[in-house]
Amino acid sequence: MRLSDLKTGERGVIVKVKGHGGFRKRIVEMGFIKGKSVDVLLNAPLQDPVKYKIMGYEVSLRRSEADNIEVVSTEEAKMLSDIQESEHPSYINTPASCDMPLTDKMMVDAAMKRRKCINVALVGNPNCGKTSLFNFASGAHERVGNYSGVTVDAKVGTAHFEGYEFNIVDLPGTYSLSAYSPEELYVRKQIIEHTPDIIINVIDSSNLERNLYLTTQLVDMHLRMVCALNMFDETEKRGDVVNYDKLSELFGIPMVPTVFTSGRGVDDLFSAVIKLYEGTEDEEAHFRHIHINHGHEIEDGISRIQKYLKEDAVIRQRYSTRYLGIKLMERDRDVEKFINTLPNAKEIFNERDLAAERVQEEMKEDSETAIMDAKYGFIHGALSEASYATGQNKDTYQMTHLIDRVITNRYLGFPIFIAMIWLMFETTFSLGQYPMDWIEAAVGWIGGAVSSYMPDGPLKAMIADGIIGGVGSVIVFLPQILILYFFISFMEDSGYMARAAFIMDKIMHKMGLHGKSFIPLIMGFGCNVPAVMATRTIESKRSRLITMMILPMMSCSARLPIYIMITGTFFALEYRSAIMISLYMVGIAMSIIMSRIFSRYLIKGEDTPFVMELPPYRFPTWKAMARHTWEKGKQYLRKMGGVILVASIIVWALGYFPHDESLSPQKQQEQSYIGMIGKSVEPLFRAQGFDWKLDVGLLSGVGAKEIVASTMGVLYADDSSFADDNTKYSLLRNRMLSDGITPLSAYCFLLFVLLYFPCIATIAAIRSETGSWRWAIFAATYTTLLAWVVSAAVYQIGSLF
């Protein structure tokens, strides 16, 4: 709890002091240090400030200041003692167990136990290894991709080391803390609003100069920080030389060489975090906060701005006033918006403008450029003093350059990309067919057993036709899903995704999009929901919005079971890959057309430059790819036991009731509730050649696209589904042909599934990212209308031949 939460007459023991540099230092100097008891003496008449007693003297603090001091109250200490008693029976005769008052020692012990929980934020450039550290330390299975923006949200995990518990937050990768991109604003907001005890700044040591720019900005924020010089093995192989002890001294920050893939240096890193957190004397003596000198005129402007900012106690507690001054000199829009809320905003902006004019006169450049130059100048000087030199023993980029000559070649780049997509689908079908047949045989055996041994009635029908017919018709596609995600994982982890964006930037630009839009679009082939979230990495708001609007046209893996079911039913094996690729190509073509329309007529705004890191190629570990593939497989299986199971039972019930034993199965379905629903909407889809069963399948897919396949499995299920003859596709084809479905109408059905209403989860993601239901509803409406028009046009034109 906070010190401000204690009432008059209560006592607490200090756990830790939060807040920023100068404010935190002042509070600690006044005696508010870990393990000290604080008594609340009285409140002022207006309940603020509050008088406290600490270390034998009385001091008053405002509640806003006391809110930054974490304490353990008597009640919390008693609770911790009770927990300890239950875990260790030897404490049964302690005073706590006898309801005796807590001693000062017991209060301090409780505070020290609470203090051993350290809040850590991981901050660094994209591809520096933050998420690898997060996974290694916490055991979490978060996604690690070799391209910018793989971490699109903060991930939280827990690690334990030397009796301490670390609450670790993995923040999105960012190159700076400016207001240039959404992830930069997000990281900044998280650091300010949820001030961590320690920041671990993860640095790619093979690219020190670029990575240290973010470090200089974190230094401006006056936060306690430890740097992890990650990928240190690559610098050693290359023969790089750097005196990291000297670099630590110059930056005033502990710097620890690490290799997160193997775990090298992780123990040393967490030891450094503990030392800095506890503020041991040797650590305090060796490391001190530094100010990076940006030049006389800029420093003078920062100092003048700080005088006004320090007048506000709340600002002093939440922000480093020096950091705000620097951001104002950089004309940071987000900080300017915040300053405008202050009563002395006019005076602050006047000081900033005067300082900016002096910088322009003296240095012949704007203050933002001057600050960046000063930071890089400091970095260059520090690296020189630390004897930094790049070796040439083994150029880690040499192989990357050789591969890029082929993969990004102007003539070979596109054919290679198309070939990889074709290989992915061909392998998905051919290799995935074998385990699919095994699963299908198992499902058929279970269904046959149920049909043979259970007595006739609603329960048997529900299990055989509803659960096994519905869920079984979808679960057989698990091998194909795993193979698809394995390929996507390889492309992400190897660094090929970034090259795909590089290759596609010119096409994306002609579409009215940014090159980075290609990464979410590719991710959309896996799942549209994380793809929508990945649009945060696109700096341009206009491109970000257009990308979200066309993402539903990317065929996510949820559509794959439907594609496989229909193509396997109506098309010969040698044509299935071509049919599948045609669907993906149609989706891409429609996304191009719609993005052109949106960018020209609907969504206006300025584009941003294409600036994106192309990381070196790294061959992914089999373990990482297998883990990622299996994580996706588990998500698919959870859907089987959740939404798809429930939907299958609902569809079965609607098709079973009202039940009449005298009717044939086909007549029974037509006169059931689901038949009534299907018949009522059938006229809407007559132009596509669909029957009412296909119409019901489309309606069910609004919740989740996999439900379309399970619905069709229920609607077309009969006892022949569990025959010993391994001819499921032939049986399904015969039943659909008898209902009047032709290969042409089946293909139009696939086109409709490709383009229409995104699933509910995707709609919710669009609403969350845009902050408006207007765009989410628009996406749902226009995609459904587009699906109707395209599928109807193809069917009507195809019927002429």
HUKAVEN-V849042 format. One record per backbone hydrogen bond with DSSP energy under -0.5 kcal/mol. NH is the residue of the N-H (numbers start at 1). CO is the residue of the C=O. E is the energy in kcal/mol with one decimal. If there is no record, write none. Layout:
nh: (NH | NH)
co: (CO | CO)
e: (E | E)
//
This chain:
nh: (3 | 3 | 4 | 5 | 6 | 9 | 10 | 12 | 13 | 14 | 15 | 16 | 18 | 18 | 20 | 21 | 24 | 25 | 26 | 27 | 28 | 29 | 30 | 31 | 32 | 33 | 35 | 36 | 38 | 39 | 40 | 41 | 41 | 42 | 44 | 47 | 50 | 51 | 52 | 53 | 54 | 55 | 57 | 59 | 61 | 65 | 66 | 67 | 68 | 69 | 70 | 70 | 71 | 72 | 73 | 74 | 77 | 78 | 79 | 80 | 81 | 82 | 83 | 84 | 85 | 86 | 87 | 88 | 91 | 92 | 93 | 94 | 97 | 98 | 98 | 99 | 100 | 107 | 108 | 109 | 110 | 111 | 112 | 113 | 114 | 115 | 116 | 116 | 117 | 118 | 118 | 120 | 120 | 121 | 122 | 123 | 123 | 125 | 128 | 133 | 134 | 135 | 136 | 137 | 138 | 139 | 140 | 145 | 146 | 147 | 150 | 152 | 155 | 157 | 159 | 161 | 164 | 165 | 166 | 166 | 167 | 167 | 168 | 168 | 169 | 170 | 170 | 171 | 171 | 174 | 182 | 183 | 185 | 186 | 187 | 188 | 189 | 190 | 191 | 192 | 193 | 194 | 195 | 197 | 198 | 199 | 200 | 201 | 201 | 202 | 202 | 203 | 205 | 205 | 207 | 208 | 211 | 212 | 213 | 214 | 215 | 216 | 217 | 218 | 219 | 220 | 221 | 222 | 223 | 226 | 227 | 228 | 229 | 229 | 230 | 230 | 232 | 234 | 235 | 236 | 237 | 238 | 239 | 240 | 241 | 243 | 244 | 247 | 248 | 249 | 250 | 251 | 252 | 253 | 254 | 256 | 258 | 259 | 262 | 263 | 264 | 266 | 269 | 270 | 271 | 272 | 273 | 274 | 275 | 276 | 277 | 278 | 279 | 280 | 284 | 285 | 286 | 287 | 293 | 294 | 299 | 300 | 301 | 302 | 303 | 304 | 305 | 306 | 307 | 308 | 308 | 309 | 310 | 311 | 312 | 313 | 316 | 317 | 318 | 319 | 321 | 324 | 325 | 326 | 327 | 328 | 329 | 330 | 331 | 332 | 336 | 337 | 338 | 339 | 340 | 341 | 342 | 345 | 348 | 349 | 350 | 351 | 352 | 353 | 354 | 355 | 356 | 357 | 358 | 359 | 360 | 361 | 362 | 363 | 364 | 365 | 370 | 371 | 372 | 373 | 374 | 375 | 376 | 377 | 378 | 379 | 380 | 381 | 382 | 383 | 384 | 385 | 386 | 387 | 388 | 389 | 393 | 396 | 398 | 399 | 401 | 402 | 403 | 404 | 405 | 406 | 406 | 407 | 408 | 409 | 413 | 416 | 417 | 418 | 419 | 420 | 421 | 422 | 423 | 424 | 425 | 426 | 427 | 428 | 429 | 430 | 431 | 432 | 433 | 434 | 434 | 435 | 436 | 437 | 438 | 439 | 440 | 441 | 442 | 443 | 444 | 445 | 446 | 447 | 448 | 449 | 450 | 451 | 452 | 453 | 454 | 461 | 462 | 463 | 464 | 465 | 466 | 466 | 467 | 468 | 469 | 470 | 471 | 472 | 472 | 473 | 474 | 474 | 475 | 476 | 477 | 478 | 481 | 482 | 483 | 484 | 485 | 486 | 487 | 488 | 489 | 490 | 491 | 492 | 493 | 494 | 495 | 495 | 496 | 497 | 499 | 500 | 501 | 502 | 503 | 504 | 505 | 505 | 508 | 509 | 510 | 511 | 512 | 513 | 517 | 518 | 519 | 520 | 521 | 522 | 523 | 524 | 525 | 526 | 527 | 531 | 532 | 533 | 534 | 535 | 535 | 536 | 537 | 538 | 539 | 544 | 545 | 546 | 547 | 548 | 549 | 550 | 551 | 552 | 553 | 554 | 555 | 556 | 557 | 559 | 560 | 560 | 561 | 562 | 563 | 564 | 565 | 566 | 567 | 568 | 569 | 570 | 571 | 575 | 576 | 576 | 577 | 579 | 580 | 581 | 582 | 583 | 584 | 585 | 586 | 587 | 588 | 589 | 590 | 591 | 592 | 593 | 594 | 595 | 596 | 597 | 598 | 599 | 600 | 601 | 602 | 602 | 603 | 604 | 611 | 615 | 618 | 625 | 626 | 627 | 628 | 629 | 630 | 631 | 632 | 633 | 634 | 635 | 636 | 637 | 638 | 639 | 640 | 641 | 642 | 642 | 644 | 645 | 646 | 647 | 648 | 649 | 650 | 651 | 652 | 653 | 654 | 655 | 656 | 657 | 663 | 668 | 669 | 670 | 671 | 672 | 672 | 673 | 673 | 674 | 675 | 676 | 677 | 678 | 679 | 680 | 681 | 682 | 684 | 685 | 685 | 686 | 688 | 689 | 690 | 695 | 696 | 697 | 698 | 699 | 700 | 701 | 702 | 703 | 704 | 707 | 708 | 709 | 709 | 710 | 711 | 712 | 713 | 714 | 715 | 716 | 717 | 721 | 722 | 723 | 727 | 731 | 732 | 733 | 734 | 735 | 736 | 737 | 738 | 739 | 740 | 741 | 746 | 747 | 748 | 749 | 750 | 751 | 752 | 753 | 754 | 755 | 756 | 760 | 760 | 761 | 763 | 764 | 765 | 766 | 767 | 768 | 769 | 770 | 771 | 772 | 776 | 777 | 778 | 779 | 780 | 781 | 782 | 783 | 784 | 785 | 786 | 787 | 788 | 789 | 790 | 791 | 792 | 793 | 794 | 795 | 796 | 797 | 798 | 799 | 800 | 801)
co: (66 | 69 | 66 | 2 | 3 | 40 | 7 | 38 | 72 | 36 | 70 | 70 | 16 | 68 | 317 | 222 | 20 | 21 | 22 | 23 | 24 | 25 | 26 | 28 | 27 | 31 | 14 | 33 | 12 | 53 | 10 | 39 | 51 | 51 | 49 | 44 | 61 | 42 | 59 | 39 | 57 | 37 | 54 | 52 | 50 | 62 | 62 | 63 | 65 | 66 | 16 | 68 | 1 | 13 | 71 | 11 | 73 | 74 | 75 | 76 | 77 | 78 | 79 | 80 | 81 | 82 | 83 | 84 | 88 | 89 | 90 | 91 | 94 | 94 | 95 | 96 | 95 | 103 | 104 | 105 | 106 | 107 | 108 | 109 | 110 | 111 | 112 | 113 | 114 | 116 | 165 | 118 | 167 | 198 | 169 | 121 | 200 | 202 | 125 | 129 | 130 | 131 | 132 | 133 | 134 | 135 | 134 | 143 | 492 | 145 | 147 | 150 | 170 | 168 | 166 | 164 | 161 | 116 | 159 | 164 | 118 | 165 | 157 | 166 | 120 | 155 | 168 | 122 | 169 | 124 | 536 | 536 | 181 | 182 | 183 | 184 | 185 | 186 | 187 | 188 | 189 | 190 | 192 | 119 | 119 | 224 | 121 | 199 | 226 | 123 | 200 | 228 | 203 | 230 | 204 | 205 | 207 | 208 | 210 | 211 | 211 | 212 | 213 | 214 | 215 | 216 | 217 | 219 | 218 | 199 | 254 | 201 | 227 | 256 | 203 | 228 | 258 | 231 | 231 | 232 | 233 | 234 | 235 | 235 | 389 | 386 | 242 | 243 | 244 | 245 | 246 | 247 | 248 | 248 | 225 | 227 | 229 | 264 | 259 | 259 | 259 | 263 | 265 | 266 | 267 | 268 | 269 | 270 | 271 | 272 | 273 | 274 | 275 | 275 | 280 | 281 | 282 | 283 | 291 | 292 | 295 | 296 | 297 | 298 | 299 | 300 | 301 | 302 | 303 | 304 | 305 | 305 | 306 | 308 | 309 | 311 | 312 | 313 | 314 | 315 | 319 | 320 | 321 | 322 | 323 | 324 | 325 | 326 | 328 | 327 | 332 | 333 | 334 | 335 | 336 | 338 | 339 | 342 | 344 | 345 | 346 | 347 | 348 | 349 | 350 | 351 | 352 | 353 | 354 | 355 | 356 | 357 | 358 | 359 | 360 | 359 | 366 | 367 | 368 | 369 | 370 | 371 | 372 | 373 | 374 | 375 | 376 | 377 | 378 | 379 | 380 | 381 | 382 | 384 | 383 | 241 | 238 | 394 | 395 | 395 | 397 | 398 | 399 | 400 | 401 | 402 | 403 | 403 | 404 | 406 | 409 | 412 | 413 | 414 | 415 | 416 | 417 | 418 | 419 | 420 | 421 | 422 | 423 | 424 | 425 | 426 | 427 | 427 | 429 | 430 | 431 | 431 | 432 | 433 | 434 | 435 | 436 | 437 | 438 | 439 | 440 | 441 | 442 | 443 | 444 | 445 | 446 | 447 | 448 | 449 | 450 | 457 | 458 | 459 | 460 | 461 | 461 | 462 | 462 | 463 | 464 | 466 | 467 | 467 | 468 | 469 | 470 | 471 | 471 | 472 | 474 | 475 | 477 | 478 | 479 | 480 | 481 | 482 | 483 | 484 | 485 | 486 | 487 | 488 | 489 | 490 | 491 | 492 | 491 | 491 | 495 | 496 | 497 | 498 | 499 | 500 | 501 | 502 | 504 | 505 | 506 | 507 | 509 | 508 | 514 | 515 | 516 | 516 | 517 | 518 | 519 | 520 | 522 | 523 | 523 | 527 | 528 | 529 | 530 | 531 | 532 | 533 | 534 | 535 | 537 | 540 | 541 | 542 | 543 | 544 | 545 | 546 | 547 | 548 | 550 | 551 | 553 | 554 | 526 | 556 | 556 | 557 | 557 | 559 | 559 | 560 | 561 | 562 | 563 | 564 | 565 | 566 | 567 | 572 | 572 | 573 | 573 | 575 | 576 | 577 | 578 | 579 | 580 | 581 | 582 | 583 | 584 | 585 | 586 | 587 | 588 | 589 | 590 | 591 | 592 | 593 | 594 | 595 | 596 | 597 | 597 | 598 | 598 | 602 | 609 | 613 | 494 | 621 | 622 | 623 | 624 | 625 | 626 | 627 | 628 | 629 | 630 | 631 | 632 | 633 | 634 | 635 | 636 | 637 | 638 | 639 | 639 | 639 | 642 | 643 | 644 | 645 | 646 | 647 | 648 | 649 | 650 | 651 | 652 | 653 | 660 | 664 | 665 | 666 | 667 | 668 | 669 | 654 | 657 | 654 | 669 | 672 | 673 | 674 | 675 | 676 | 677 | 678 | 681 | 681 | 682 | 683 | 685 | 686 | 685 | 691 | 692 | 693 | 694 | 695 | 696 | 697 | 699 | 700 | 700 | 704 | 705 | 705 | 706 | 706 | 707 | 708 | 709 | 710 | 711 | 712 | 714 | 718 | 719 | 720 | 725 | 727 | 728 | 729 | 730 | 731 | 732 | 733 | 734 | 735 | 737 | 736 | 742 | 743 | 744 | 745 | 746 | 747 | 748 | 749 | 750 | 751 | 752 | 702 | 703 | 703 | 759 | 760 | 761 | 762 | 763 | 764 | 765 | 766 | 767 | 767 | 772 | 773 | 774 | 775 | 776 | 777 | 778 | 779 | 780 | 781 | 782 | 783 | 784 | 785 | 786 | 787 | 788 | 789 | 790 | 791 | 792 | 793 | 794 | 795 | 797 | 798)
e: (-0.9 | -2.5 | -0.7 | -1.4 | -1.3 | -2.8 | -2.3 | -2.3 | -1.9 | -2.5 | -3.3 | -1.3 | -0.5 | -3.4 | -0.7 | -1.6 | -3.6 | -2.8 | -2.1 | -2.2 | -2.3 | -2.4 | -1.2 | -2.0 | -1.6 | -1.9 | -2.9 | -1.7 | -3.1 | -2.2 | -2.4 | -0.7 | -2.5 | -1.1 | -2.3 | -3.2 | -2.8 | -3.1 | -3.6 | -2.3 | -2.7 | -0.5 | -1.9 | -2.7 | -2.4 | -0.5 | -2.6 | -1.6 | -1.6 | -1.6 | -2.6 | -0.6 | -3.0 | -2.2 | -0.5 | -0.8 | -2.5 | -2.3 | -2.2 | -2.5 | -2.2 | -2.2 | -2.1 | -2.3 | -2.3 | -2.2 | -1.8 | -2.1 | -2.2 | -2.0 | -0.5 | -2.2 | -0.9 | -0.7 | -0.9 | -1.4 | -2.2 | -2.0 | -2.6 | -2.8 | -2.1 | -2.2 | -2.7 | -2.1 | -2.1 | -2.2 | -0.9 | -0.6 | -1.1 | -0.6 | -3.0 | -0.6 | -2.8 | -1.8 | -3.2 | -0.6 | -2.4 | -0.6 | -1.3 | -2.1 | -2.6 | -2.7 | -2.6 | -3.0 | -2.4 | -1.7 | -0.6 | -0.5 | -1.6 | -1.1 | -0.9 | -1.0 | -1.7 | -2.6 | -2.0 | -2.2 | -2.2 | -3.3 | -3.5 | -0.5 | -2.7 | -0.6 | -2.7 | -0.9 | -2.3 | -3.2 | -0.5 | -1.6 | -0.9 | -2.3 | -0.6 | -0.6 | -1.8 | -2.4 | -2.6 | -2.2 | -2.6 | -2.5 | -2.3 | -2.2 | -2.9 | -1.9 | -0.6 | -1.4 | -1.9 | -2.2 | -2.8 | -0.8 | -2.5 | -2.2 | -0.9 | -3.0 | -1.1 | -2.3 | -2.2 | -0.6 | -1.9 | -2.5 | -1.0 | -0.7 | -0.9 | -2.0 | -1.3 | -2.1 | -2.2 | -1.5 | -0.9 | -1.7 | -0.7 | -2.7 | -3.2 | -2.2 | -0.7 | -2.4 | -2.2 | -1.8 | -2.1 | -1.0 | -1.1 | -1.9 | -2.3 | -1.8 | -0.9 | -2.8 | -2.9 | -2.9 | -1.3 | -2.2 | -2.1 | -1.9 | -2.4 | -2.1 | -1.4 | -1.6 | -0.6 | -2.7 | -2.5 | -2.6 | -1.0 | -1.9 | -1.2 | -1.5 | -2.2 | -2.4 | -2.1 | -2.2 | -1.9 | -2.2 | -2.4 | -2.3 | -2.5 | -2.8 | -1.1 | -1.6 | -2.6 | -2.3 | -1.8 | -2.6 | -0.5 | -0.5 | -2.8 | -2.4 | -2.0 | -2.6 | -2.3 | -2.1 | -2.2 | -2.5 | -1.5 | -0.9 | -0.6 | -2.0 | -2.7 | -1.1 | -1.6 | -0.7 | -1.8 | -1.6 | -2.1 | -2.7 | -0.7 | -2.1 | -2.2 | -2.4 | -2.4 | -2.2 | -2.0 | -1.5 | -1.4 | -2.5 | -2.5 | -2.1 | -1.5 | -2.8 | -1.9 | -1.6 | -2.1 | -1.3 | -1.9 | -2.6 | -2.0 | -2.2 | -2.2 | -2.7 | -2.3 | -2.3 | -2.6 | -2.1 | -2.1 | -2.2 | -2.1 | -2.2 | -2.8 | -2.9 | -1.1 | -0.6 | -2.1 | -2.3 | -2.0 | -2.6 | -2.2 | -2.2 | -2.5 | -2.2 | -2.3 | -2.6 | -2.7 | -2.3 | -2.5 | -2.6 | -2.0 | -2.3 | -1.8 | -1.5 | -2.8 | -2.4 | -2.2 | -0.7 | -1.7 | -0.6 | -2.8 | -1.9 | -2.6 | -2.6 | -1.4 | -0.6 | -1.2 | -2.9 | -2.0 | -1.1 | -2.9 | -2.4 | -1.9 | -2.7 | -2.6 | -2.3 | -2.1 | -2.7 | -2.8 | -2.2 | -2.1 | -2.9 | -2.5 | -2.0 | -2.2 | -2.8 | -1.5 | -1.1 | -0.9 | -0.5 | -0.7 | -0.6 | -1.6 | -2.2 | -1.7 | -2.5 | -2.7 | -2.4 | -2.2 | -2.7 | -2.6 | -2.5 | -2.4 | -2.7 | -2.7 | -2.3 | -2.2 | -2.4 | -2.0 | -2.4 | -1.9 | -2.2 | -2.7 | -2.4 | -3.1 | -2.3 | -1.2 | -0.7 | -2.7 | -3.0 | -0.9 | -1.3 | -2.1 | -0.8 | -1.0 | -0.6 | -0.5 | -1.2 | -2.7 | -1.1 | -1.7 | -1.8 | -2.0 | -2.4 | -2.3 | -2.5 | -2.3 | -1.9 | -1.9 | -2.1 | -2.7 | -2.1 | -2.2 | -2.2 | -2.9 | -2.0 | -0.7 | -0.7 | -0.9 | -1.6 | -1.0 | -2.2 | -1.9 | -1.9 | -3.0 | -2.1 | -0.8 | -0.6 | -3.2 | -2.9 | -2.0 | -1.5 | -1.3 | -3.5 | -1.9 | -1.6 | -1.0 | -0.8 | -1.8 | -2.5 | -2.6 | -1.7 | -1.6 | -1.8 | -2.0 | -1.1 | -2.4 | -1.8 | -2.0 | -0.6 | -1.1 | -1.6 | -1.8 | -2.0 | -0.6 | -2.4 | -2.2 | -2.3 | -2.5 | -1.9 | -1.9 | -1.6 | -1.3 | -0.5 | -1.7 | -2.5 | -0.5 | -1.0 | -1.9 | -1.6 | -0.5 | -0.6 | -0.6 | -0.6 | -2.3 | -2.9 | -2.3 | -2.6 | -3.0 | -2.3 | -1.1 | -2.5 | -2.1 | -1.7 | -0.8 | -0.9 | -0.6 | -2.4 | -2.7 | -2.8 | -2.2 | -1.7 | -1.8 | -2.7 | -2.5 | -2.3 | -2.2 | -2.9 | -2.8 | -2.0 | -2.0 | -2.3 | -2.8 | -2.3 | -2.0 | -2.0 | -3.0 | -2.7 | -1.7 | -2.6 | -0.7 | -1.4 | -3.3 | -0.7 | -1.0 | -0.7 | -1.3 | -2.2 | -2.7 | -2.6 | -2.5 | -2.6 | -2.5 | -2.4 | -1.9 | -2.0 | -2.7 | -1.9 | -2.1 | -2.3 | -2.5 | -1.8 | -1.5 | -1.8 | -0.6 | -0.7 | -2.2 | -0.7 | -2.4 | -2.5 | -2.6 | -2.1 | -2.3 | -2.8 | -2.6 | -2.7 | -2.5 | -1.6 | -1.5 | -2.2 | -1.6 | -3.0 | -2.1 | -2.0 | -1.9 | -0.6 | -1.0 | -0.9 | -2.2 | -2.3 | -0.6 | -2.1 | -2.3 | -2.7 | -2.8 | -1.9 | -1.4 | -1.0 | -1.2 | -0.7 | -1.3 | -1.0 | -0.9 | -1.2 | -1.6 | -1.9 | -2.2 | -2.1 | -2.1 | -2.1 | -2.3 | -1.2 | -1.2 | -1.0 | -0.7 | -1.5 | -1.5 | -0.7 | -0.5 | -1.8 | -2.8 | -2.2 | -2.1 | -1.8 | -3.0 | -2.3 | -1.0 | -2.3 | -1.6 | -1.5 | -2.2 | -2.3 | -2.8 | -2.5 | -2.4 | -2.3 | -2.4 | -3.1 | -2.2 | -0.8 | -1.7 | -2.4 | -2.7 | -2.2 | -2.2 | -1.9 | -1.8 | -2.1 | -2.3 | -2.4 | -2.3 | -1.9 | -2.5 | -0.8 | -0.8 | -0.5 | -2.1 | -2.5 | -2.0 | -2.5 | -2.3 | -2.3 | -2.5 | -2.4 | -1.7 | -0.5 | -0.9 | -2.9 | -2.0 | -2.4 | -1.9 | -2.3 | -2.9 | -1.6 | -1.1 | -2.1 | -2.5 | -2.4 | -2.0 | -2.3 | -2.7 | -2.3 | -2.1 | -2.4 | -2.4 | -2.1 | -2.7 | -2.5 | -2.7 | -1.9 | -1.2 | -1.3)
//
